Amino acid sequence: MNPGEVAQVAIIERWGWWQGALADPSKIGTKELPIHPGEYQLGYYRTRRKNGPWEPVGIYPDENGVVVGFRSGRQVEDLVDLFLWSCRNPISYDAYIKAIEGGGFDDEPATIGHNSGETNPFEALKIELAGEAEMAADFLKTPVESQEDADKAGVWAKRLSDLSKRADKERETEKAPHLQACRDVDDKWRPIVGDAKDLSSKLKRHVEPYLIEQKRKRDEEARKAREEAERQRQEALKLQDEERRTAALKAAQEAEKAAEAPKASAGRTGARVSIRVEKRGEIVDQDAFYQAVRDRSEVTDLLQSLANRAAKSGFGLPGMKIIEIEKAV
């Protein structure tokens, strides 16, 4: 073998690990494609920081034969560390060149510039979202039929979720001084508002027993007056003389109207405290009551929420079953 052939074989062998990894990534870290501490392999790879996009990595000899390493176009001195971070994600040379030139990776959605020069975060995020929405609209027109598209959708969803979180953080930041101003106003007025309301309630509760007793007395007087009016009506009906019977019935009717009990109250017009009768339900037979209201939406919604809570805890109750619903999260 001549020197040229030897050199060619040496070069091929130097790229052999990356070519094997590219052909079958599952063999990375095995005896066929071992990873040794303190060693690196020539090739093209990609890596990413937590929650960040993929970054292209290249480890190769330069024009002088010196091996150099680049990550997203930036030179990295520690080749071993660069290799260990990226070696399990080999990529083709064409994919590397495309990513270096800003084309991203095929299994990730195209990136939108964040307009770092924009001083207004609302406008910057609004523009960013508009760009994402425009690209996503095209993507959503066709069903996902490949792992590449599925990966792209997953990454895209995470990116938009992060955008939402950034927007929400900006919203909280912008809202904070206004909330504090509102709290300051509330704190200033709360003692007066609260104390006046409490004293008003105490005065009403203080007069309540008296008014209830007055209402009881007036109701009793009204009851007796109604009974007397009824007695007068019955007596009038017994009269034989038509004119006298008519006059007596009219008098009995007027007496019945006068029997209505006046309301017990305190104060004056515009500043009056009175007794108000409220009607409330008292359940005396829970099973019968449930049968009467079981089809109401409020009841079915409550029962469904209780069933969901039981299902989440893995504890089935009589009359229900636990079902599993698949959805992307």
Sequence and secondary structure as in RCSB ss.txt:
>XXXX:A:sequence
MNPGEVAQVAIIERWGWWQGALADPSKIGTKELPIHPGEYQLGYYRTRRKNGPWEPVGIYPDENGVVVGFRSGRQ
VEDLVDLFLWSCRNPISYDAYIKAIEGGGFDDEPATIGHNSGETNPFEALKIELAGEAEMAADFLKTPVESQEDA
DKAGVWAKRLSDLSKRADKERETEKAPHLQACRDVDDKWRPIVGDAKDLSSKLKRHVEPYLIEQKRKRDEEARKA
REEAERQRQEALKLQDEERRTAALKAAQEAEKAAEAPKASAGRTGARVSIRVEKRGEIVDQDAFYQAVRDRSEVT
DLLQSLANRAAKSGFGLPGMKIIEIEKAV
>XXXX:A:secstr
  HHHHHHHHHHHHTHHHHHHHH GGGBTSSSB   TT    EEEEE  TT   EEEEEEE TTS EEEEETTEE
ES HHHHHHHHTTSB  HHHHHHHHTT   TTS       TT S HHHHHHHHHHHHHHHHHHHTTS   SHHHH
HHHHHHHHHHHHHHHHHHHHHHHHHHHHHHHHHHHHHHHHHHHHHHHHHHHHHHHHHHHHHHHHHHHHHHHHHHH
HHHHHHHHHHHHH  SHHHHHHHHHHHHHHHHHTS    EEEETTEEEE         S HHHHHHHHTTSHHHH
HHHHHHHHHHHHTT   TT          
